[in-house]
Amino acid sequence: MGSVECDIAIIGCGPAGLSAAVNAKVRGKKLVLLGSEFCTPKLHKAPHVDNYLGFHSISGEKLRQKFIDHVKAMGIEIERDRVTAVVPQDNSFTIRARDKVYNANSVILATGVSVTKLIPGEDDKLGLGVSYCATCDGGLYKNRTVAVLSYIPDGVDEANYLADICEKVYLLPLYKGHQDRQAKVNKKVEVIEGEKPLAIEGDTLVSGVKLEKRTLEVEGVFVIRDAVLPDKLIPGLDIENNAVNINRDLATNITGLYAAGDNTGQPHQLAKAVGEGQVAALNAVKYIDNL
């Protein structure tokens, strides 16, 4: 697993993350922009955008493409890597992703909001059998039985990785179009179709996953989503009313960590996200310059 050094790591490639990247680049900082396979799908689905200044009655997809083109024109690459943990250090952060480790002086969270609810027991068992990264924690479950609850195609790769470590691997594909990925599943992985997880069970440690028709006896559960909730990414992050708690500078309760966009709360509007991305980047730059 490689390591990358940078001044600012921006997590999320929606409007807030793209805006933060542009402004950090203009200020001459070395940045890493971490995003999903498809940036800002919510904007892509908008048939018309009428309230973004200067672009009256433009389609969401056209505006999204203008954002992406702006970033590319500035030489900013979007790293398609799913972040699984952010660990604060002394005046720096370690960002764990699936394929690399990133070290940054400051971090901007622009992860948006997730509509996926936590599975009952998921929060309680985090670190006690529940993980969000197979390549990070898979070694802890050598010769054991685990389940992969996959809300995105990446879960197939995670399950295949675990198949070479674990005694038994169950894969529950919980996203549309997963049938196209079936040919890529390791033969040692048991795929369970059509059953949703109802709860993650166990007194202290994970002991099973309750499904609609049965319970899988497992010692580990890997939940693979497009984005990990902010307070699960960073233990100790202050959350209020399901949003990251920030001040006027977009700073969180953790020094050097900023948040921007929909994850900071209502209103979930494009102009707010772009503006907050700029403010967060400018203050992250100021923070780094003062170190």
N, C-alpha and C positions, 0 to 999 in steps of 0.2 A: 504494500500500500504506500503510494507516494505522498509527499508532503509539499505544500505550497505556502509560501510566505506572502503576505500582502498588508497594506495599511488598513483597508476597509473591506469586510466581507458583507455582501448584501444578499440576504436570503429571500428569494422570491422575485419573479420576473413579470409581475403585473405592473400596472401604471405607476405605483409607488416605487417599486424596485427599479424600474427603468429610469424614472426621474432621478432617483438617488444616484444611480450609476452615472448618468450624464453629468450631474453636478459635481460628483466626486472626481470624475475624469477631467473636467474643466479646471478644477483646483489642483491638478497635477498629482493626485494620489494614485498609488497602485491599488487596484481594486479587483475583487473577484465577485462576479455576479452569478449566483447559483439559482437555477430555475428548473422547472419541470419540462417534459417533452414538448408541451404546447403552452406557450405563455399567454396569460390572460384570456382564458376561454369565456369568461363572463362577458367581456367586451366583444369577443368574436360573435357571440350569439345575439347581440343587440341589433335589431333591424334598423333603428335610427337613433342617433345621438343629437339632441337639440339644445343641450344646455352646456356644451363645452365651448368656451369663448373662441371665436374665429373660425369655427367649423360647424356652421349651421346645417342641420339636416344631412349629416354624413352617416353612412352606415358604420356600425361598430367595427366590422372587419376592416374597412378602409382606414379607419382611424388607428386601429391596432397595428396595421401594416406600416403606417407612417411612424408610429412609435418604434417599431422594430427596425425600420430603415434608418431612423435617426441614430439609434444605438450602434448599428453596424457601421454607419458612416464615420462614427467617432472611433472605430477600431475596438469596440467593446465586444468581447465574446461572452456568450451565455453558456456557462458550464452546466450541462444536463446531468446533474448529480443530486440525489435526494439526501438532504441533511437529516441526520438522526439524533444528533446531540450537539449542544453548545456548552462548553465548559469554561467558565471564567477563570483566568489566571491573574498573576500580578501584572497589571497594565496591559493585558492581552487576553485573547480568547483562543481556545482550540475548538475548531468546528469539525466534527466527525461526519463524514458522508460515506456513501456506500463504497466508493472506489479510492478516495483520497482523504487526507487530513489537511485542513487549512488552518494556518496560524495568522491571526489578525490583531491589530491594535484596537480596532473598534468593529462593532457589528451593528447592522441595521436590519431589523426584522420587518419584512414586507410580505408576510405569508398569506395575507388575505384572511378570509373566514372559511371554515369548513362546515358543510352541512351534515356531515356524517357524525352521528351520535356515538359516544363511547359505549362499548359493550359493557353490560353490568359485570362488575368484577375487574374490569381492565385497569381502572385507576388504582384500585386497592392492591393489585398484584404486580404493578409496575416495579421491576427490579426483583420480584419474587417469583419469577417464572414468565412474566410478560416482557417482551422486548419489541423494539421497532426496527431492528437491524440484524439480519442473520449473519452477515459477514463480520459484524462487530462482536456478537455474543454467541455465535454458533458453537464455538469451542467449549462453552460451558455445558453443552448438552451432548457431548460425545457418548455414543452407545445408548442414548435415551430416546424416548418417543416424544415427538413434538407435532404441533399443528401450525400451519401457515394460513392465516386468514387474509386473503389477498383482495384488496379493493381496486388494484391497478395491475397491469400486466407484469410489472417488476416482480410480483410475487412468485412467478414461475421460476425466475432465475434464483430467487432466494431459496425456494424449495429444492431446486436442483443442487444448490450449494450444500444445503443441509443433508441431502441424501447420501453424500459421501462421508458424513460425520456421524449421523444419528442412526440408531437402530431402526426407527420407523418414522416416516414423515407423511402426515396427512396434508393435503392441499385443498382449501375451499375457495374456488374462484367466485368472487362476489361482484363482478363487474360485467357489463355487457360486452359481447363479442369475444368472450374468453375461449370459445370453441376453436378459434383460429390459432390459439397458442398451444393447443393440446399436443401437437406433434413434437413440441419442444420439451415436454415434461419427461424427466428421467423415469425410466421404467420402475425404479424402486419407490417412486412417490405414488401414494394412493390418492386419487382425485375424487372428491366427494361433490357431486352435482346436486343442485336444487335444494340444499338444506342450509338454513341460515343459523349462525351462532346466536343463541339466546343468552348465554352467560358463560363467564370464565369462573370455574369453581375451585375450591380449595380452602382449607381452614387458615393456614398461613401461607404455604407455598402452593403454586398451581398444581391441581390434581386432575383437572379435566375441563373439557369444553362441552357445554350442554347444547345439543342441537334440537331441532324440532322433533326428531324421531328417536334419538338415542344420545348417549353421552360418550364422547371419546376420552379414554383415559390417557392423559399426556402429562409430561412434566414441564413442558415449555410451550408457550404460545407466541408466535411472531405475527404481529399485526402490521400489515404493509399497506399504507395509504400514500396518497400523493404528497401530503404534508402532515407533519406531526404538529399537534397543537402547541402554541408557544410555551405554555407552562410545563409541558412534557419535554420540550426541547431543552429548556433551561430551568432546572430546579431553583426555587426561590424567587422566580419572577412574579411580580405583584400583578394580579388579575382582579379586575373589578367589573361586575356586571358582564361577564364573559368577554371582556376586552382588556388589552394590555393597558395598565395604568401608566400614563405619561404626564410630563409637565409641558410648559409652553415651548421648551426646546426640543420636544419629542424624546426626551431622555426618560428611561425607565428607572426603577429603583436600583439597578445594577450599573455601576459606573462604567461608562464606555459603550453601553448598549442602548440603542435607539430603536424606536418602532414607528412605522408609518403605514397609512392606508387603512383598509377595512378592519384590520386586526386591532385598531385603536378605538373602534366603536362607531356609532352612528354620527353623521349620515354616511351611508355607503355610497358615495358619489365619486365620479371620475375626477372632477376638479379638486376635491379634497385630497384624494390619494396622490395626485401629481404634486400638489402643493406641499403636502406633508413629506413626500419623498425628497423634495428640494431642501426643506428646512432640516430634516434629519441629516442629510448629507453635509450641509454647511456646518452644522453643529458637531458632527463627527470629525470633520476636518479641523475645526477649531480645537476640539478635544485633543486630537493627535498632535497638533502644533504646540500645544501647551504641555505635553508630556515631557 
